[in-house]
Structures are given as structure tokens and as C-alpha cells.
Amino acid sequence: MYKEVTGFIGYCRNKIKTNNIRIKALRTQIKEYETIIDIITRTDINNLVLQNYRAKIERCINKIDRYIEENRHHIEMIISVKNIKL
């Protein structure tokens, strides 16, 4: 039983760590897209290109939100398992 519980907690922690890495990468992408948008707005290039990058930023933000929610879920599971284990 103890081995299963520690394995489950380890799985949840690894999942949280992986999600945090993904979140960091997505935030980097957002910064790149914002830089491109800044350049586009200064040069008056096609508005469609600008909308495209704004949509990309929105997709990244949605993914970040999903990963954060998944992290919360895994943290709650770890807390629950630890409380039951006591």
C-alpha cells in the first residue's frame, strides 16, 4: 500500500513539474508573439497578420490555464492521499 501511495504522489509531482515546464515555454512564446505584434503595429502591415498573432497568444493563454488547472487538481489529489495515509 505504501509503495502505491508514494508512486501515485510521485506521478502527480512529475505531472506538475512537466506542466510547469510547458507553462514556461508557452509564456516565452507569448512574449515572442507580443514582440512581433509590436513590430507589426509600428509598420502598418496587414491587420490580418496582427489578428493571427493575437489568436496565437489567446491559444497559449488557454493552454496555460488548462495546465494550471491540471496542476491544482494534482495538488489536491496529493493532499487527499496524504490525509488518508495519516
C-alpha positions in Angstrom: 0.0 0.0 0.0 2.8 2.5 0.9 4.6 1.9 -2.3 1.4 2.5 -4.3 0.8 5.8 -2.5 4.3 7.1 -2.9 4.2 6.1 -6.5 1.0 8.0 -7.1 2.3 11.0 -5.3 5.5 10.9 -7.4 3.4 10.6 -10.5 1.4 13.7 -9.5 4.6 15.6 -8.7 6.1 14.7 -12.1 3.0 15.8 -13.9 3.0 19.1 -12.1 6.7 19.6 -13.0 6.0 18.8 -16.6 3.1 21.2 -16.7 5.3 23.9 -15.2 7.9 23.4 -17.9 5.1 23.7 -20.6 3.7 26.8 -18.9 7.2 28.4 -19.0 7.6 27.6 -22.7 4.2 29.0 -23.5 4.9 32.2 -21.7 8.1 32.5 -23.8 6.0 32.0 -26.9 3.6 34.7 -25.8 6.5 37.2 -25.3 7.7 36.4 -28.8 4.3 36.9 -30.3 3.9 40.2 -28.4 7.2 41.4 -29.8 6.0 40.5 -33.3 2.7 42.3 -32.7 4.6 45.4 -31.5 6.7 45.4 -34.7 3.7 44.9 -36.9 1.7 47.7 -35.3 4.7 50.1 -35.9 5.0 49.2 -39.6 1.2 49.1 -40.5 1.4 45.7 -42.0 -1.8 43.8 -42.8 -4.3 43.7 -39.9 -5.0 40.0 -40.6 -1.4 39.2 -39.6 -1.9 41.1 -36.4 -5.2 39.2 -35.6 -3.4 35.9 -36.3 -0.7 36.6 -33.7 -3.4 37.7 -31.2 -5.2 34.5 -31.7 -1.9 32.6 -31.1 -1.5 34.4 -27.9 -5.0 33.6 -26.9 -4.4 29.9 -27.6 -1.3 29.9 -25.5 -3.1 31.6 -22.6 -5.9 28.9 -22.8 -3.3 26.2 -22.7 -1.6 27.8 -19.7 -5.0 28.0 -17.9 -5.6 24.3 -18.6 -2.1 23.3 -17.3 -2.6 25.4 -14.1 -6.0 23.8 -13.5 -4.4 20.4 -14.0 -1.7 21.3 -11.5 -4.3 22.3 -8.9 -6.1 19.0 -9.5 -2.9 17.0 -8.9 -2.0 19.1 -5.8 -5.5 18.4 -4.4 -5.0 14.7 -5.1 -1.6 14.7 -3.3 -3.1 16.4 -0.3 -6.1 14.0 -0.2 -3.8 10.9 -0.4 -1.5 12.3 2.3 -4.5 13.0 4.6 -5.9 9.5 4.1 -2.4 8.0 4.6 -2.2 9.6 8.1 
